[in-house]
């Protein structure tokens, strides 16, 4: 643990939290105009190009072993294609801030799955309390949604968001267990294969070339591809090497706050008591589950 962290660590943390938290704002605004598969395909492709350019700039070589491409295809489908499409679709029916809150359960999902899939990351009784707290936060969101006019579609959107978070978490576990390639190259493979998968599906179901792209839609797609998908991935790798995974995980506390505030400032989304109550329960759950283990495992 670093006692006197350089100020740059906090800038890294703020950068990641801001670009990821604000991504829901852009997705919400684009949702009525650009269909979900098209957004996903464009965003993933731009992100892959950014990372490929970085690898070439650093004088690196693209992975050639068939194993990483096979694993990358599977992980990309589970942890990139499906989550991106689900998130994009959900933004039609829930607030951008609620979407950001849903994504904050990813560490809790990883925590639960690691208990059942690894031998050295077992859940403690304290960790179970953290999981229960996180579940309470999600239940608050569902309760709040039941009173909305579009409660059925809104509830389905929340379920889709949770499935997206589950996909991210499962991909995280799969990468930890089965992928040994350098992280930047792993990201490049995952985004490249995801792009190859998503584009044909988008052309079959949505006709991306017939979408009426305005200036804002084009700039939003560039933003989503360059910052939250491409650059943020590289920053995450560098940041983790510098600061450690525990400190990096603190961005999970900030993303929902950034998402809620961005929705409030730019989209006039209401700041409800239930929203903050949900953030509170999930944040407490993350904090408890990440505390050093002093209790016996379950």
BAVOZA-117613 format. One record per residue (C-alpha): residue number from 1; x negated, y negated, z. Coordinates in pm, 1 decimal, decimal comma. Layout:
BEGIN
> marnu/X/Y/Z
> NUM/X/Y/Z
...
This chain:
BEGIN
> marnu/X/Y/Z
> 1/0,0/0,0/0,0
> 2/-131,2/-346,3/-89,6
> 3/-122,0/-584,7/207,2
> 4/-203,1/-905,1/17,8
> 5/-42,5/-870,3/-321,2
> 6/-147,3/-1113,6/-594,7
> 7/123,7/-1350,2/-711,1
> 8/112,1/-1183,0/-1052,9
> 9/282,0/-873,1/-907,5
> 10/585,1/-1081,1/-815,9
> 11/593,2/-1239,2/-1161,3
> 12/592,1/-890,8/-1315,1
> 13/878,8/-792,2/-1086,5
> 14/1077,2/-1105,0/-1167,5
> 15/1017,0/-1060,5/-1540,5
> 16/1147,3/-702,6/-1547,9
> 17/1448,0/-783,8/-1330,5
> 18/1538,3/-1085,9/-1542,6
> 19/1511,6/-929,0/-1889,2
> 20/1694,1/-611,6/-1781,5
> 21/1957,1/-797,7/-1580,6
> 22/2028,2/-1045,6/-1862,4
> 23/2055,3/-770,8/-2124,5
> 24/2411,6/-701,2/-2005,8
> 25/2502,3/-1063,6/-2076,7
> 26/2400,3/-1030,4/-2442,4
> 27/2567,6/-691,5/-2475,4
> 28/2891,0/-832,3/-2334,9
> 29/2895,1/-1122,3/-2580,6
> 30/2814,7/-900,4/-2880,7
> 31/3057,5/-619,8/-2788,8
> 32/3361,4/-753,6/-2981,0
> 33/3158,2/-813,9/-3300,0
> 34/2885,1/-550,0/-3330,9
> 35/2984,2/-183,6/-3270,3
> 36/2795,8/18,3/-3005,7
> 37/2604,7/262,1/-3229,0
> 38/2477,4/-22,6/-3444,8
> 39/2356,6/-219,8/-3142,8
> 40/2181,0/88,1/-3007,7
> 41/2013,0/175,2/-3337,9
> 42/1889,9/-179,9/-3403,0
> 43/1766,4/-229,3/-3047,6
> 44/1582,2/103,1/-3037,4
> 45/1418,4/47,0/-3376,8
> 46/1291,7/-299,4/-3285,6
> 47/1157,2/-165,2/-2955,9
> 48/976,3/118,9/-3135,7
> 49/816,4/-127,7/-3379,7
> 50/697,1/-347,7/-3090,7
> 51/533,9/-55,3/-2911,0
> 52/383,2/81,9/-3233,4
> 53/229,6/-260,5/-3301,8
> 54/84,7/-263,2/-2948,7
> 55/-69,2/82,1/-2992,4
> 56/-228,6/-21,3/-3322,8
> 57/-351,2/-350,8/-3174,0
> 58/-523,5/-161,6/-2891,4
> 59/-687,8/66,9/-3144,8
> 60/-490,6/369,5/-3031,4
> 61/-356,6/658,4/-3236,3
> 62/-2,3/784,9/-3266,5
> 63/72,8/1122,7/-3107,6
> 64/49,2/1410,6/-3354,2
> 65/108,9/1719,2/-3139,4
> 66/443,0/1879,7/-3222,4
> 67/520,2/1944,3/-2855,2
> 68/554,2/1577,1/-2760,6
> 69/774,9/1507,9/-3063,2
> 70/1007,2/1795,1/-2975,7
> 71/1023,7/1690,8/-2610,0
> 72/1056,3/1326,0/-2709,2
> 73/1352,9/1402,9/-2932,2
> 74/1537,8/1582,6/-2653,1
> 75/1454,6/1322,0/-2390,1
> 76/1530,3/1035,9/-2627,8
> 77/1874,8/1174,3/-2704,8
> 78/1955,7/1223,3/-2334,6
> 79/1790,5/914,1/-2194,3
> 80/1811,3/658,2/-2474,8
> 81/2069,3/734,1/-2746,2
> 82/2359,1/836,6/-2522,5
> 83/2303,1/573,5/-2247,7
> 84/2263,9/287,3/-2495,6
> 85/2582,7/378,1/-2681,4
> 86/2782,8/428,6/-2360,7
> 87/2662,9/98,6/-2216,6
> 88/2737,9/-91,3/-2537,5
> 89/3090,3/53,1/-2556,7
> 90/3159,0/-11,8/-2188,0
> 91/3083,7/-381,4/-2222,0
> 92/3415,6/-417,9/-2407,3
> 93/3608,5/-336,0/-2091,4
> 94/3403,3/-437,1/-1785,3
> 95/3211,0/-747,3/-1680,0
> 96/2841,0/-771,3/-1755,1
> 97/2768,5/-802,7/-1382,4
> 98/2952,7/-478,6/-1307,8
> 99/2746,2/-307,5/-1576,6
> 100/2424,9/-424,3/-1411,4
> 101/2545,9/-294,7/-1074,4
> 102/2620,4/49,6/-1222,5
> 103/2266,1/78,1/-1354,2
> 104/2127,1/19,0/-1006,6
> 105/2227,9/370,6/-904,1
> 106/1957,2/520,7/-1127,7
> 107/1704,8/561,0/-839,3
> 108/1970,5/736,1/-630,6
> 109/2048,9/969,7/-920,5
> 110/1679,7/1049,3/-962,7
> 111/1654,2/1110,4/-589,1
> 112/1937,6/1365,3/-596,9
> 113/1816,2/1544,6/-910,2
> 114/1458,3/1560,0/-781,7
> 115/1585,4/1745,6/-474,4
> 116/1719,7/2026,8/-691,8
> 117/1453,4/2032,2/-962,6
> 118/1124,5/1984,4/-776,7
> 119/946,0/2149,4/-487,0
> 120/781,8/1840,9/-336,3
> 121/1060,8/1579,1/-348,7
> 122/1325,1/1726,4/-120,7
> 123/1599,5/1509,8/22,1
> 124/1596,2/1436,6/394,5
> 125/1898,5/1375,6/613,9
> 126/1814,0/1005,6/602,6
> 127/1809,3/1025,4/225,4
> 128/2154,9/1184,1/231,0
> 129/2281,3/881,1/422,9
> 130/2136,7/661,6/148,1
> 131/2318,5/862,1/-117,3
> 132/2647,8/830,5/70,9
> 133/2596,4/454,6/94,9
> 134/2533,9/432,4/-279,8
> 135/2848,1/635,8/-352,4
> 136/3045,8/395,5/-134,6
> 137/2919,4/108,5/-350,6
> 138/3041,1/281,9/-665,6
> 139/3378,1/358,6/-506,1
> 140/3418,9/-11,9/-431,3
> 141/3379,4/-84,6/-804,6
> 142/3640,2/176,7/-896,6
> 143/3879,9/45,5/-631,5
> 144/3840,9/-308,5/-760,9
> 145/3901,1/-189,8/-1116,4
> 146/4230,6/-17,4/-1030,9
> 147/4400,3/-354,7/-988,8
> 148/4287,1/-482,2/-1330,1
> 149/4519,2/-502,9/-1630,1
> 150/4304,2/-268,2/-1839,0
> 151/4253,2/-27,4/-1548,5
> 152/4253,4/287,1/-1766,6
> 153/3994,9/167,7/-2017,5
> 154/3806,9/-11,9/-1742,1
> 155/3786,5/308,2/-1539,2
> 156/3667,0/501,7/-1844,1
> 157/3405,7/231,9/-1901,2
> 158/3281,5/268,2/-1543,0
> 159/3258,4/644,1/-1590,2
> 160/3064,8/589,4/-1913,1
> 161/2826,2/354,7/-1730,6
> 162/2766,2/614,9/-1459,5
> 163/2703,3/880,1/-1725,5
> 164/2453,5/642,7/-1885,5
> 165/2277,8/600,2/-1550,7
> 166/2277,5/978,8/-1510,7
> 167/2118,1/1011,1/-1856,1
> 168/1843,5/764,7/-1763,1
> 169/1779,6/951,9/-1438,6
> 170/1771,5/1293,4/-1606,1
> 171/1527,7/1163,8/-1867,7
> 172/1310,3/1032,5/-1584,6
> 173/1299,0/1378,2/-1426,1
> 174/1225,8/1548,8/-1759,2
> 175/938,5/1309,8/-1831,4
> 176/788,7/1371,0/-1487,5
> 177/804,1/1746,6/-1521,4
> 178/737,0/1820,3/-1886,3
> 179/556,1/1527,2/-2049,8
> 180/184,4/1468,9/-1988,5
> 181/120,5/1226,0/-2273,7
> 182/-0,5/873,0/-2200,3
> 183/307,5/663,8/-2101,4
> 184/293,2/414,3/-2390,2
> 185/272,8/695,5/-2644,6
> 186/557,4/874,8/-2468,7
> 187/772,2/562,0/-2498,3
> 188/680,2/528,2/-2865,6
> 189/782,7/886,8/-2941,1
> 190/1109,7/858,4/-2748,0
> 191/1212,6/535,0/-2919,6
> 192/1106,6/654,9/-3264,6
> 193/1299,7/982,1/-3244,8
> 194/1598,4/804,1/-3089,7
> 195/1603,5/559,1/-3378,6
> 196/1593,4/844,5/-3631,5
> 197/1887,4/1010,8/-3453,6
> 198/2102,0/700,6/-3404,6
> 199/2090,9/534,0/-3746,8
> 200/2257,8/815,8/-3946,7
> 201/2534,8/844,2/-3685,9
> 202/2585,4/466,7/-3697,3
> 203/2621,0/471,5/-4076,5
> 204/2869,3/758,0/-4058,2
> 205/3099,6/601,1/-3798,8
> 206/3045,0/225,1/-3812,1
> 207/2903,8/100,1/-4145,9
> 208/2635,7/-131,3/-3997,4
> 209/2579,3/-316,2/-4326,8
> 210/2940,4/-436,1/-4330,7
> 211/2923,8/-601,4/-3987,6
> 212/2954,4/-979,6/-3995,3
> 213/2629,7/-1075,9/-3823,0
> 214/2616,2/-1433,1/-3703,1
> 215/2307,6/-1615,9/-3584,2
> 216/2381,8/-1528,9/-3222,6
> 217/2426,0/-1158,3/-3298,2
> 218/2096,6/-1144,3/-3487,1
> 219/1909,1/-1328,1/-3212,5
> 220/2070,9/-1107,8/-2947,2
> 221/1964,1/-788,4/-3124,9
> 222/1610,5/-926,0/-3154,2
> 223/1611,5/-1015,5/-2785,0
> 224/1737,5/-671,4/-2681,1
> 225/1485,4/-493,2/-2900,2
> 226/1181,5/-708,5/-2824,5
> 227/1218,6/-783,8/-2452,8
> 228/1428,6/-526,8/-2257,5
> 229/1336,5/-236,8/-2488,1
> 230/987,9/-301,4/-2628,3
> 231/786,6/-543,7/-2417,4
> 232/951,8/-448,2/-2088,0
> 233/853,9/-84,9/-2146,5
> 234/487,6/-180,6/-2185,9
> 235/501,5/-419,1/-1890,0
> 236/655,7/-142,6/-1679,3
> 237/364,4/90,3/-1756,5
> 238/101,1/-175,4/-1685,7
> 239/284,1/-300,3/-1377,0
> 240/317,8/48,9/-1230,8
> 241/-55,2/108,7/-1274,3
> 242/-134,7/-219,1/-1099,0
> 243/124,8/-229,5/-820,8
> 244/241,8/128,8/-765,2
> 245/578,9/287,8/-831,8
> 246/730,5/194,1/-494,2
> 247/681,7/-179,1/-541,6
> 248/797,1/-156,5/-904,1
> 249/1118,2/14,6/-790,0
> 250/1216,3/-302,6/-604,7
> 251/1340,3/-442,2/-936,5
> 252/1642,4/-218,0/-879,4
> 253/1754,8/-451,9/-601,2
> 254/1722,5/-757,5/-824,4
> 255/1878,3/-636,1/-1151,7
> 256/2241,3/-637,1/-1026,8
> 257/2192,4/-980,5/-870,0
> 258/2051,9/-1120,2/-1195,9
> 259/2330,1/-951,9/-1395,1
> 260/2606,8/-1086,7/-1171,7
> 261/2463,8/-1440,3/-1164,9
> 262/2410,6/-1444,7/-1543,3
> 263/2770,3/-1334,5/-1597,4
> 264/2893,1/-1601,6/-1356,8
> 265/2686,2/-1883,9/-1509,2
> 266/2724,3/-1809,0/-1880,0
> 267/3049,5/-1609,0/-1904,4
> 268/3241,9/-1752,8/-1610,5
> 269/3283,8/-1406,1/-1458,9
> 270/3437,9/-1418,8/-1113,1
> 271/3218,7/-1370,1/-806,4
> 272/3434,7/-1130,8/-606,3
> 273/3381,7/-1013,1/-250,7
> 274/3403,4/-656,1/-377,0
> 275/3116,1/-722,1/-618,9
> 276/2882,6/-826,5/-340,5
> 277/3008,3/-545,1/-118,8
> 278/2920,6/-295,6/-391,3
> 279/2571,5/-446,3/-432,8
> 280/2524,5/-430,3/-55,9
> 281/2614,2/-60,1/-29,0
> 282/2399,1/39,1/-328,1
> 283/2101,1/-170,8/-213,8
> 284/2118,5/-19,1/134,8
> 285/2141,0/325,4/-22,4
> 286/1830,6/265,2/-234,3
> 287/1640,1/125,9/62,5
> 288/1722,3/419,0/287,5
> 289/1651,1/682,9/23,7
> 290/1309,3/531,6/-55,1
> 291/1190,1/507,6/302,8
> 292/898,7/736,1/395,0
> 293/1027,4/1080,2/495,5
> 294/1012,0/1143,3/868,4
> 295/1306,0/1380,2/891,7
> 296/1335,3/1746,1/808,8
> 297/1448,5/1825,3/456,4
> 298/1797,6/1951,2/385,6
